[in-house]
Structure formats: structure tokens, C-alpha cells
Amino acid sequence: MSLTWFAPHVLKQLEEVIKTGKIGICPGPIKILNPMPSGASWQPKNYCDRFKLVIPYGGHTVDWDVILQASSPECPPDFIFTTCPNFVSFDQIKTILDWDPEKPDSLLTILRELIRHYQKYQASRLEKYSRVQFEYSTLTQQTDVTDDDVEVHVTDEKEGPINFLIRLGTQFNGIPKIYKNDNGDTALLLVTFNSLEGTKITPKLCLPPKIEHALGSPLSWRIPAFSSDGCLMDYVPFVQESLKKRVEMVAYNFEKRMEYLFVFLDHFEGAYLEFDRDLASKATFLFEQNGFFFIFHIDVPQNFPMGKPSFTFRSIYHSTFEKPYSTTVMNYPYNQGWSAKMMLEHAVEFIQQYVDVFQHNSVQNGVSALTAIA
């Protein structure tokens, strides 16, 4: 859908909503549907000024119709709440009084206030579900999770599940910048009460895709299971601490990889060809020993220093199967408890000793570049 269909002041507001990407806790995408003009079809420049917003909320969505006036930008928006139409009265929406079509975030500010009213309305619906109400009140009163950090969604169906979407407040300091979002990253915990008695609870950690990739696959790490006799005021801090420790481990491993590669770069200054600064996962050098030139490549695993780097020697003279002849070795002295400087010292000694073996194997098993050309 082209946003150019909208009146200029409406377009400005929608661009800000899209750029921000989310209105409440639940991340986007925010959908803009059914654009329509309010003026007569025969009028020139009959811009669209009304539309439906589909806003992610609590693991579901809310649908609100927004009505503006193309011919009167100074008029604040009106709303038709197709989802729970009576959750707020217009005299409660204070930010409408500050409507200014020249400020691109005027609509966004109103929508954020509406989401907060919707949060409070949904939380108030828990009063008739004693177990779930207990979970909500103890979570928001006895932990560092506040009412603003929880999006409650009560399904209108009688036996439908109830969702808590909880903002965990986790900081992702120290992990590689390549995994971070410029607008900030939020860790969420979606807790589903599959029965209204709260006897069956399903938790799910929701992370931005890049952060999830940075922390590793579910096979290497996952949040603690929820105990059948547990409660959220104990479980959520447990998840927060578990996630914090995982982030700290990833940050520590990244710091150690950087430290390790930098001692190589400093020692072999002027000899390196490339270096992965984003993830500190590899570096490549051009070395020479006794007139024999070769490429030396280091691959550093994500779990370094526990995981051992691999060394690849690559010939510039010989090939095999139309690729440069190479050998990858890991049988060199290594101890994860060594300092980066000591690891370098042992690696340099190994490289100097292994070059003769590699040169011999390259000549014996590879095809000379000159022979290949001939």
C-alpha cells in the first residue's frame, strides 16, 4: 500500500508510527488497512484520511479505526474501537488536547496513551479469575515488573486462554554491535494460561531475531521450565537472571575473542589480510618462512576460550580439486586458562615448526599453479 494516498499531514503521522515500529510492549509489524477518503469523490486531491490500524498487543492484535480530516488538519483524530469498544471514554484521553499536525509524533503519542488505557482495562478483567489475578498482582507488586511492563490479554471466549506479555528489562550490553537494533532491543516473556484456573501455564521467551541468534540455538540454551507448583513472582526473576547470565557469557566470549585476535594482529602487524571486527570470529594473514609464502587463517569458535580455534594453512603455489591446497589443524598446544599472550606464543612456535610439514605436503599432494596453467 502506498502511503502517498494519504493527506500530507496524515502521511507525516503514519511515517512516524511506521518508523518507530511499535506502540506498546509487543513489537510490530503495525498494519495500516482500508485507507479511505472522507471527501466527495469528485473533489480534486481527494486524499485518504481514515484507515484501520492493526496493532500487536499481548500476543494478539487490536483493531482501531482512525478518522482524520484531510481538509482540516487541526482537528484531532477520532477513533472507532472495534476491539473492546468501551475500554476508554474520550474525556480520559488527555493527549488529544495536545494534537498538533505539525508534530510528526502527535498520533503516536495518542496511540501510546490508548494502549496504556487498554492495558489497564485488560488487567481489570482478571478480577473474576482468582488464580490468574493472584499471579498478576503478586508479579507486579512483589517483583521489579510493573503494571506498565505487562500486556494482559483476556480472550472473549468463555474458556479461552489468557496471555501475559511481560517486558523483562534485560540489557544486552557487551554483545557484538552487529546483533543490536539502533532503536533498542526488548526481551519479552509470553506466559499463556491455557486454563482459567491457571493450572496449565506455558512460557515462551520472545527475543528479536538477531539477539536470539547471538545468544545461540535452543539446543545450547533455553529458559528454565515452569514448575507446576510454581508462580510467576518467582519464575519471572528466575528467567531474568538466567537471561542475564547468558548475555554476560556471550559478551565475555566476544571480549575474549577480540583480545585473542588482537594479540595476533599486533604481533604480525602488516601481515594480516582481513579481520572480522564485527564478531571477532576469524583473521587471515600472509606469512613467509625461508622463502615459502603461505596464507594462515584462524577460525575462532563462538564459545572461545572454552572452544579451541582452528588453524588453516593455505598454499599460494599449489591446488587440489581446483582450490588452493590447504590443511586445517587443531593439534597444537592450547589451554583455555592461558592468557591471550601465552596462546600467541605457543601458536607462533607451532606455526614455525609446522610450516616445513605443510610445505612438503603441499608439494607432494598439490598441483603446481604453473602446471595447471600449462
MIKEKOL-727620 format. One line per 2 residues: number of its first residue (from 1); their letters; for each residue x, y, z of C-alpha. Coordinates in nm, 2 decimals. Layout:
<pts>
NUM> A> X,Y,Z  ...
</pts>
This chain:
<pts>
1> MS> 0.00,0.00,0.00  0.13,0.34,-0.09
3> LT> 0.13,0.60,0.19  0.12,0.88,-0.08
5> WF> -0.26,0.82,-0.10  -0.29,1.00,0.24
7> AP> -0.33,1.36,0.31  0.01,1.53,0.37
9> HV> -0.04,1.58,0.75  -0.18,1.22,0.78
11> LK> 0.12,1.09,0.59  0.36,1.26,0.83
13> QL> 0.19,1.10,1.13  0.19,0.75,0.97
15> EE> 0.55,0.76,0.87  0.65,0.83,1.23
17> VI> 0.43,0.53,1.35  0.60,0.30,1.10
19> KT> 0.95,0.43,1.17  0.90,0.37,1.55
21> GK> 0.79,0.02,1.48  0.58,-0.04,1.79
23> IG> 0.33,0.13,2.01  0.31,-0.09,2.32
25> IC> 0.53,-0.37,2.45  0.46,-0.61,2.17
27> PG> 0.68,-0.55,1.87  0.54,-0.49,1.52
29> PI> 0.46,-0.50,1.24  0.18,-0.24,1.27
31> KI> -0.06,-0.28,0.98  -0.24,0.01,0.81
33> LN> -0.55,-0.12,0.63  -0.86,0.01,0.44
35> PM> -0.74,0.36,0.35  -1.04,0.58,0.26
37> PS> -1.11,0.94,0.18  -1.38,1.13,0.37
39> GA> -1.45,1.39,0.10  -1.67,1.36,-0.21
41> SW> -1.52,1.15,-0.48  -1.54,1.44,-0.74
43> QP> -1.33,1.67,-0.53  -0.97,1.74,-0.65
45> KN> -0.69,1.59,-0.44  -0.94,1.36,-0.26
47> YC> -0.67,1.23,-0.02  -0.73,0.93,0.22
49> DR> -0.77,1.05,0.58  -0.92,0.74,0.75
51> FK> -0.78,0.39,0.80  -0.77,0.09,1.02
53> LV> -0.47,0.02,1.24  -0.39,-0.34,1.34
55> IP> -0.16,-0.31,1.65  0.02,-0.61,1.81
57> YG> -0.08,-0.65,2.17  -0.03,-0.92,2.43
59> GH> 0.05,-1.19,2.17  -0.26,-1.09,1.97
61> TV> -0.37,-0.77,1.80  -0.62,-0.49,1.85
63> DW> -0.81,-0.32,1.56  -0.88,0.05,1.58
65> DV> -1.03,0.28,1.31  -0.86,0.62,1.29
67> IL> -1.05,0.91,1.14  -0.88,1.24,1.05
69> QA> -0.99,1.52,0.82  -0.79,1.59,0.51
71> SS> -0.94,1.94,0.48  -0.89,2.03,0.85
73> PE> -0.55,1.92,0.98  -0.60,2.10,1.31
75> CP> -0.89,1.86,1.40  -0.76,1.58,1.63
77> PD> -0.82,1.22,1.53  -1.14,1.03,1.62
79> FI> -1.14,0.66,1.69  -1.37,0.36,1.65
81> FT> -1.25,0.08,1.87  -1.36,-0.24,1.70
83> TC> -1.17,-0.43,1.97  -1.34,-0.39,2.31
85> PN> -1.53,-0.07,2.21  -1.59,0.05,2.57
87> FV> -1.24,0.02,2.72  -1.20,0.40,2.75
89> SF> -1.40,0.72,2.72  -1.28,1.01,2.52
91> DQ> -1.25,1.25,2.81  -0.98,1.02,2.95
93> IK> -0.76,1.06,2.65  -0.55,1.36,2.77
95> TI> -0.30,1.37,2.48  -0.58,1.45,2.23
97> LD> -0.57,1.80,2.37  -0.21,1.84,2.26
99> WD> -0.28,1.74,1.90  -0.06,1.93,1.66
101> PE> -0.05,1.82,1.29  0.30,1.98,1.26
103> KP> 0.44,1.74,1.52  0.50,1.41,1.34
105> DS> 0.46,1.21,1.67  0.12,1.35,1.77
107> LL> -0.07,1.05,1.66  0.19,0.81,1.80
109> TI> 0.17,0.99,2.14  -0.21,0.94,2.14
111> LR> -0.19,0.58,2.04  0.06,0.51,2.32
113> EL> -0.18,0.66,2.57  -0.46,0.45,2.43
115> IR> -0.25,0.13,2.46  -0.19,0.21,2.83
117> HY> -0.56,0.25,2.89  -0.62,-0.08,2.71
119> QK> -0.36,-0.24,2.93  -0.54,-0.12,3.24
121> YQ> -0.88,-0.23,3.10  -0.75,-0.58,3.02
123> AS> -0.58,-0.62,3.36  -0.91,-0.52,3.53
125> RL> -1.08,-0.81,3.36  -0.87,-1.06,3.57
127> EK> -1.09,-0.99,3.88  -1.32,-1.28,3.80
129> YS> -1.03,-1.53,3.76  -0.88,-1.57,4.11
131> RV> -0.57,-1.77,4.03  -0.47,-1.55,3.73
133> QF> -0.55,-1.24,3.93  -0.32,-1.36,4.21
135> EY> -0.04,-1.42,3.96  -0.08,-1.07,3.81
137> ST> -0.09,-0.89,4.15  0.20,-1.07,4.31
139> LT> 0.41,-1.03,3.99  0.35,-0.66,3.97
141> QQ> 0.37,-0.59,4.34  0.65,-0.82,4.47
143> TD> 0.90,-0.80,4.18  1.06,-0.53,3.97
145> VT> 0.80,-0.59,3.70  0.54,-0.30,3.69
147> DD> 0.19,-0.28,3.55  0.34,-0.09,3.25
149> DV> 0.56,-0.39,3.18  0.27,-0.64,3.13
151> EV> 0.02,-0.66,2.85  -0.27,-0.87,2.96
153> HV> -0.50,-1.02,2.70  -0.82,-1.19,2.81
155> TD> -0.99,-1.38,2.53  -1.36,-1.30,2.49
157> EK> -1.44,-1.67,2.47  -1.55,-1.83,2.79
159> EG> -1.28,-2.09,2.81  -1.02,-1.91,2.61
161> PI> -0.66,-1.87,2.72  -0.52,-1.56,2.90
163> NF> -0.19,-1.41,2.80  0.06,-1.21,2.99
165> LI> 0.33,-1.05,2.77  0.60,-0.94,3.01
167> RL> 0.88,-0.70,2.95  1.19,-0.84,3.12
169> GT> 1.41,-0.53,3.12  1.72,-0.72,3.01
171> QF> 2.02,-0.51,2.89  2.22,-0.65,2.61
173> NG> 2.55,-0.47,2.69  2.87,-0.62,2.56
175> IP> 2.73,-0.84,2.28  2.85,-0.77,1.93
177> KI> 2.70,-0.45,1.79  2.61,-0.63,1.47
179> YK> 2.33,-0.81,1.66  2.18,-0.49,1.81
181> ND> 1.89,-0.27,1.69  1.95,0.10,1.67
183> NG> 1.61,0.16,1.84  1.69,-0.07,2.12
185> DT> 1.61,-0.44,2.19  1.35,-0.58,2.42
187> AL> 1.33,-0.92,2.58  0.97,-1.04,2.63
189> LL> 0.82,-1.34,2.81  0.48,-1.46,2.68
191> VT> 0.30,-1.66,2.95  -0.02,-1.83,2.84
193> FN> -0.27,-1.96,3.10  -0.43,-2.24,2.90
195> SL> -0.70,-2.29,3.16  -0.87,-2.02,3.35
197> EG> -0.79,-2.19,3.68  -0.42,-2.13,3.59
199> TK> -0.33,-2.50,3.62  -0.16,-2.52,3.29
201> IT> 0.09,-2.25,3.21  0.31,-2.22,2.90
203> PK> 0.60,-1.97,2.90  0.78,-1.86,2.58
205> LC> 1.08,-1.63,2.56  1.04,-1.38,2.27
207> LP> 1.36,-1.21,2.15  1.45,-1.00,1.84
209> PK> 1.58,-1.24,1.58  1.93,-1.10,1.58
211> IE> 1.95,-1.12,1.96  1.82,-1.47,1.95
213> HA> 2.09,-1.56,1.70  2.36,-1.40,1.92
215> LG> 2.26,-1.60,2.23  2.27,-1.93,2.05
217> SP> 2.02,-2.20,1.94  1.76,-2.35,2.18
219> LS> 1.98,-2.67,2.18  2.26,-2.48,2.35
221> WR> 2.05,-2.26,2.58  1.68,-2.23,2.68
223> IP> 1.48,-2.07,2.96  1.41,-2.27,3.27
225> AF> 1.09,-2.48,3.27  0.79,-2.36,3.46
227> SS> 0.72,-2.58,3.76  0.36,-2.70,3.80
229> DG> 0.35,-2.58,4.16  0.54,-2.25,4.09
231> CL> 0.42,-1.89,4.05  0.52,-1.60,3.83
233> MD> 0.66,-1.38,4.10  0.93,-1.65,4.15
235> YV> 0.96,-1.77,3.79  1.00,-1.43,3.61
237> PF> 1.30,-1.32,3.82  1.45,-1.67,3.76
239> VQ> 1.41,-1.62,3.38  1.56,-1.26,3.41
241> ES> 1.86,-1.39,3.59  1.91,-1.68,3.35
243> LK> 1.89,-1.45,3.05  2.12,-1.20,3.22
245> KR> 2.38,-1.47,3.27  2.35,-1.59,2.91
247> VE> 2.41,-1.23,2.78  2.71,-1.19,3.01
249> MV> 2.85,-1.52,2.88  2.81,-1.41,2.52
251> AY> 2.96,-1.07,2.60  3.26,-1.24,2.78
253> NF> 3.32,-1.48,2.49  3.32,-1.19,2.24
255> EK> 3.56,-0.98,2.46  3.80,-1.28,2.48
257> RM> 3.78,-1.34,2.10  3.87,-0.98,2.04
259> EY> 4.15,-1.00,2.29  4.29,-1.32,2.13
261> LF> 4.28,-1.19,1.77  4.42,-0.85,1.86
263> VF> 4.74,-1.01,2.01  4.79,-1.18,1.67
265> LD> 4.72,-0.86,1.48  4.96,-0.67,1.70
267> HF> 5.23,-0.93,1.68  5.20,-0.98,1.30
269> EG> 5.14,-0.61,1.22  5.13,-0.55,0.85
271> AY> 5.09,-0.92,0.77  4.71,-0.96,0.81
273> LE> 4.49,-0.96,0.51  4.15,-0.95,0.67
275> FD> 3.99,-0.95,1.02  3.64,-1.00,1.13
277> RD> 3.58,-0.69,1.36  3.21,-0.75,1.39
279> LA> 3.22,-1.09,1.55  3.59,-1.15,1.61
281> SK> 3.55,-1.49,1.46  3.84,-1.51,1.21
283> AT> 4.15,-1.34,1.08  4.37,-1.41,0.78
285> FL> 4.75,-1.35,0.74  5.01,-1.38,0.46
287> FE> 5.33,-1.53,0.61  5.67,-1.62,0.48
289> QN> 5.93,-1.85,0.61  6.26,-1.94,0.44
291> GF> 6.13,-1.80,0.11  5.80,-2.00,0.13
293> FF> 5.49,-1.79,0.13  5.15,-1.92,0.26
295> IF> 4.82,-1.80,0.38  4.74,-1.86,0.75
297> HI> 4.38,-1.84,0.87  4.24,-1.85,1.22
299> DV> 3.88,-1.95,1.29  3.77,-1.87,1.65
301> PQ> 3.45,-2.05,1.78  3.17,-1.86,1.95
303> NF> 3.24,-2.04,2.28  3.61,-1.93,2.29
305> PM> 3.81,-1.97,2.51  3.64,-2.30,2.60
307> GK> 3.63,-2.38,2.24  3.97,-2.42,2.06
309> PS> 4.04,-2.21,1.75  4.14,-2.39,1.43
311> FT> 4.44,-2.30,1.22  4.43,-2.34,0.84
313> FR> 4.74,-2.33,0.62  4.67,-2.25,0.26
315> SI> 4.92,-2.27,-0.03  4.96,-2.00,-0.28
317> YH> 5.16,-2.23,-0.51  4.96,-2.55,-0.53
319> ST> 4.60,-2.65,-0.56  4.38,-2.96,-0.52
321> FE> 4.04,-3.00,-0.69  4.08,-2.65,-0.84
323> KP> 4.11,-2.49,-0.50  4.42,-2.38,-0.31
325> YS> 4.59,-2.67,-0.13  4.51,-2.63,0.24
327> TT> 4.53,-2.81,0.57  4.33,-2.74,0.89
329> VM> 4.50,-2.84,1.22  4.39,-2.83,1.58
331> NY> 4.66,-3.05,1.74  4.87,-2.76,1.86
333> PY> 4.93,-2.67,2.23  4.63,-2.50,2.39
335> NQ> 4.49,-2.43,2.73  4.18,-2.23,2.78
337> GW> 4.32,-2.09,3.10  4.62,-1.94,2.93
339> SA> 4.64,-1.56,2.87  4.60,-1.44,2.51
341> KM> 4.97,-1.36,2.50  5.06,-1.71,2.61
343> ML> 4.83,-1.86,2.35  5.00,-1.65,2.09
345> EH> 5.35,-1.76,2.20  5.25,-2.13,2.17
347> AV> 5.08,-2.07,1.84  5.38,-1.89,1.69
349> EF> 5.61,-2.17,1.79  5.37,-2.43,1.64
351> IQ> 5.34,-2.23,1.31  5.72,-2.21,1.27
353> QY> 5.75,-2.59,1.33  5.46,-2.69,1.11
355> VD> 5.54,-2.48,0.80  5.80,-2.73,0.68
357> VF> 5.55,-3.02,0.71  5.29,-2.81,0.53
359> QH> 5.53,-2.71,0.25  5.63,-3.07,0.20
361> NS> 5.27,-3.19,0.18  5.17,-2.91,-0.05
363> VQ> 5.45,-3.01,-0.30  5.37,-3.38,-0.27
365> NG> 4.99,-3.37,-0.28  4.90,-3.05,-0.46
367> VS> 4.91,-2.94,-0.83  5.15,-2.66,-0.91
369> AL> 4.99,-2.34,-1.03  5.23,-2.34,-1.33
371> TA> 5.14,-2.70,-1.42  4.76,-2.61,-1.40
373> IA> 4.82,-2.32,-1.64  5.01,-2.53,-1.89
</pts>
